[in-house]
């Protein structure tokens, strides 16, 4: 059986994610920055540390972005964690130099005046999920958002295989200053968390999943989510090309 590959874009310690996946039941978990390994994986996990701009620039320059999109297009299960979820989106403004402001394809990007989409300059993300990634801004609540908070399952999320067995209102562990804005596609939002604004904390499109929180740091609930992802990978490996909903293009 092929490996689950934890994608290394040279930011942060990825070993805790690897250990979490192994505890969840998948023995062959490797950390790699090699696009060939990404293309050959049974499942892919993109953890998140650092800024949107630095991460997506490394992925573009290394060829990881094309490898990820190719694997997703074949139905390989993909899990983005924290910044990894954000990189799936149409665009982000974290760490973007003014001179790097880039147009985003109209089909993926929100209108400039869309609620929650104010920001910029922008850089394109992977474009698998709709929506912009912007900073949580509050004069009352502390940002970064660090610690335990609740996830609230949406109507769409009731059928999400990543959340199978996860109770409404379960507590999970967050550490972030940016989140997907209000221009997210509601059909791709499986759960929300209410802090500063109501932001997507679990996203789902076909074989693509994302968590704004850290399942590897979220105790029993996080382990359940990682076990669900392992089950999704097992199912996809047994029946290649099948996805939980429509395949992500």
Secondary structure per residue as TSV (DSSP state, phi and psi in degrees):
chain	resnum	aa	ss	phi	psi
A	1	X	-	360.0	138.1
A	2	X	-	-69.5	166.6
A	3	X	-	-81.8	154.0
A	4	X	E	-84.9	126.8
A	5	X	E	-103.8	124.5
A	6	X	E	-90.1	115.7
A	7	X	E	-76.8	126.4
A	8	X	-	-103.3	111.3
A	9	X	-	-109.8	30.8
A	10	X	S	65.4	36.8
A	11	X	-	-136.1	114.9
A	12	X	S	87.4	174.8
A	13	X	-	-93.8	117.9
A	14	X	-	-99.9	-2.4
A	15	X	H	-65.6	-31.4
A	16	X	H	-67.0	-34.8
A	17	X	H	-67.7	-43.9
A	18	X	H	-58.5	-47.5
A	19	X	H	-62.6	-39.0
A	20	X	H	-62.1	-41.5
A	21	X	H	-66.9	-36.6
A	22	X	H	-68.3	-40.1
A	23	X	H	-63.0	-30.2
A	24	X	T	-76.9	-8.5
A	25	X	T	119.6	4.4
A	26	X	-	-109.2	114.7
A	27	X	S	-73.9	-37.1
A	28	X	-	-96.1	88.2
A	29	X	E	-120.3	122.4
A	30	X	E	-122.6	151.1
A	31	X	E	-102.2	125.7
A	32	X	E	-150.0	146.9
A	33	X	-	-107.4	8.6
A	34	X	-	-87.6	119.4
A	35	X	H	-56.1	-31.9
A	36	X	H	-65.5	-40.1
A	37	X	H	-66.5	-37.8
A	38	X	H	-61.8	-44.3
A	39	X	H	-65.0	-30.1
A	40	X	H	-91.5	-2.9
A	41	X	-	-70.7	150.9
A	42	X	S	-77.7	-30.3
A	43	X	E	-153.6	156.3
A	44	X	E	-128.2	138.5
A	45	X	E	-128.2	127.6
A	46	X	E	-114.3	98.6
A	47	X	-	-74.0	178.1
A	48	X	-	-142.8	117.5
A	49	X	-	-142.3	140.4
A	50	X	S	104.0	-167.8
A	51	X	-	-97.1	154.0
A	52	X	H	-54.6	-49.5
A	53	X	H	-63.4	-48.8
A	54	X	H	-61.1	-41.7
A	55	X	H	-67.4	-48.1
A	56	X	H	-69.8	-31.5
A	57	X	H	-65.2	-42.2
A	58	X	H	-63.1	-42.8
A	59	X	H	-62.6	-39.8
A	60	X	H	-66.0	-48.4
A	61	X	H	-66.1	-31.3
A	62	X	H	-88.3	-13.1
A	63	X	T	86.2	3.9
A	64	X	H	-63.9	-35.1
A	65	X	H	-60.9	-46.2
A	66	X	H	-65.8	-39.1
A	67	X	H	-63.3	-42.6
A	68	X	H	-62.3	-48.0
A	69	X	H	-64.6	-36.4
A	70	X	H	-64.7	-44.6
A	71	X	H	-65.1	-44.2
A	72	X	H	-58.8	-42.6
A	73	X	H	-62.8	-24.5
A	74	X	T	-86.7	-3.7
A	75	X	T	95.5	10.6
A	76	X	-	-68.0	128.4
A	77	X	E	-62.5	138.4
A	78	X	E	-133.6	133.9
A	79	X	E	-126.5	118.7
A	80	X	E	-98.6	134.3
A	81	X	E	-118.3	125.3
A	82	X	T	57.9	-113.4
A	83	X	H	-57.9	-29.7
A	84	X	H	-60.5	-37.2
A	85	X	H	-64.6	-46.4
A	86	X	H	-60.6	-37.8
A	87	X	H	-66.5	-19.5
A	88	X	T	-70.6	-18.0
A	89	X	S	-80.5	174.3
A	90	X	S	-66.4	-38.2
A	91	X	E	-161.8	160.2
A	92	X	E	-148.0	162.4
A	93	X	-	-122.9	7.8
A	94	X	T	-75.2	121.3
A	95	X	T	74.7	13.3
A	96	X	-	-83.7	120.2
A	97	X	-	-65.2	147.4
A	98	X	G	-55.8	-37.3
A	99	X	G	-74.2	-11.0
A	100	X	G	-95.7	0.7
A	101	X	-	-52.4	123.9
A	102	X	-	-126.2	143.5
A	103	X	-	-68.6	150.2
A	104	X	-	-118.2	140.4
A	105	X	-	-52.2	133.7
A	106	X	T	-59.1	-32.0
A	107	X	T	-65.1	-27.5
A	108	X	T	-99.1	-33.3
A	109	X	S	-85.6	155.8
A	110	X	-	-84.0	156.3
A	111	X	-	-57.4	150.7
A	112	X	T	-58.5	-33.9
A	113	X	T	-95.7	15.7
A	114	X	S	-65.6	143.1
A	115	X	T	-56.6	133.2
A	116	X	T	80.5	-2.2
A	117	X	-	-102.6	2.9
A	118	X	-	-63.2	139.5
A	119	X	-	156.7	-151.6
A	120	X	-	100.4	166.3
A	121	X	S	-65.1	158.0
A	122	X	-	-109.3	153.4
A	123	X	E	-131.4	141.6
A	124	X	E	-67.7	144.0
A	125	X	-	-93.6	-157.5
A	126	X	-	-72.8	-22.4
A	127	X	-	76.6	16.4
A	128	X	S	-76.8	-34.8
A	129	X	S	-112.5	147.2
A	130	X	-	-74.1	155.8
A	131	X	S	117.0	161.3
A	132	X	E	-107.5	152.6
A	133	X	E	-111.6	119.4
A	134	X	E	-133.7	165.0
A	135	X	E	-73.1	143.6
A	136	X	-	-74.8	120.3
A	137	X	-	-117.2	125.8
A	138	X	-	-154.6	138.2
A	139	X	S	-89.9	-10.7
A	140	X	S	-108.1	-41.6
A	141	X	S	-100.4	149.2
A	142	X	-	-73.7	132.6
A	143	X	S	-126.7	127.7
A	144	X	S	-66.1	155.1
A	145	X	E	-84.9	105.0
A	146	X	E	-126.8	128.8
A	147	X	E	125.0	-167.8
A	148	X	E	-83.8	137.9
A	149	X	E	-151.8	167.5
A	150	X	E	-91.3	148.1
A	151	X	-	-106.8	138.0
A	152	X	E	-117.6	113.8
A	153	X	E	-72.4	132.8
A	154	X	-	-84.8	172.4
A	155	X	T	-57.8	-44.0
A	156	X	G	-61.7	-37.7
A	157	X	G	-72.2	-13.4
A	158	X	G	-62.9	-24.2
A	159	X	G	-101.2	5.4
A	160	X	-	-76.1	120.4
A	161	X	G	-66.9	-22.3
A	162	X	G	-67.8	-25.4
A	163	X	G	-102.8	11.7
A	164	X	T	-57.3	123.8
A	165	X	T	82.6	-4.6
A	166	X	-	-83.9	121.6
A	167	X	-	-74.2	150.8
A	168	X	T	-57.4	134.6
A	169	X	T	81.9	9.4
A	170	X	-	-60.1	145.3
A	171	X	E	-91.7	134.3
A	172	X	E	-136.4	166.0
A	173	X	E	-103.1	126.7
A	174	X	E	-114.3	149.6
A	175	X	E	-154.8	98.6
A	176	X	E	-163.5	157.3
A	177	X	S	-115.5	-13.7
A	178	X	E	-120.2	153.9
A	179	X	E	-155.1	165.4
A	180	X	E	-66.6	135.9
A	181	X	-	-83.5	-175.0
A	182	X	T	-72.9	-3.7
A	183	X	T	-89.2	10.5
A	184	X	S	-61.0	150.9
A	185	X	-	-77.5	118.1
A	186	X	G	-58.3	-29.1
A	187	X	G	-71.1	-12.9
A	188	X	G	-104.6	5.7
A	189	X	E	-103.9	113.2
A	190	X	E	-93.4	-24.5
A	191	X	E	-157.3	154.8
A	192	X	E	-128.2	156.4
A	193	X	E	-125.8	142.1
A	194	X	E	-106.4	99.0
A	195	X	S	-152.7	118.0
A	196	X	S	68.7	-54.6
A	197	X	S	-144.9	171.4
A	198	X	E	-87.3	102.0
A	199	X	E	-112.9	153.1
A	200	X	E	-65.3	124.0
A	201	X	E	-106.8	-15.5
A	202	X	E	-135.7	128.3
A	203	X	E	-116.4	153.2
A	204	X	E	-151.9	123.7
A	205	X	E	-143.6	104.6
A	206	X	T	61.9	-121.0
A	207	X	T	-88.8	9.8
A	208	X	E	-111.4	129.7
A	209	X	E	-131.3	152.1
A	210	X	E	-147.4	143.6
A	211	X	E	-124.5	127.4
A	212	X	S	-73.5	-26.8
A	213	X	S	-86.7	178.4
A	214	X	-	-106.2	100.9
A	215	X	G	-62.8	-31.4
A	216	X	G	-68.9	-11.8
A	217	X	G	-114.5	8.9
A	218	X	S	-106.9	32.6
A	219	X	H	54.2	-141.4
A	220	X	H	-64.3	-38.1
A	221	X	H	-64.9	-42.3
A	222	X	H	-64.0	-40.2
A	223	X	H	-64.4	-37.9
A	224	X	H	-61.1	-41.5
A	225	X	H	-65.6	-42.3
A	226	X	H	-66.3	-37.1
A	227	X	H	-63.9	-39.0
A	228	X	H	-62.0	-40.8
A	229	X	H	-64.8	-42.3
A	230	X	H	-58.7	-41.2
A	231	X	H	-63.0	-38.5
A	232	X	H	-63.1	-42.9
A	233	X	H	-64.0	-42.7
A	234	X	H	-59.4	-43.5
A	235	X	H	-64.9	-41.0
A	236	X	H	-68.7	-34.2
A	237	X	H	-69.5	-33.8
A	238	X	H	-75.2	-28.6
A	239	X	S	-134.8	77.6
A	240	X	T	-55.3	140.4
A	241	X	T	91.5	-12.1
A	242	X	-	-86.5	142.2
A	243	X	-	-127.2	164.0
A	244	X	S	-66.8	-38.9
A	245	X	S	-130.7	-149.4
A	246	X	S	-63.9	138.3
A	247	X	-	-58.8	141.5
A	248	X	-	-73.9	128.1
A	249	X	-	-84.3	360.0
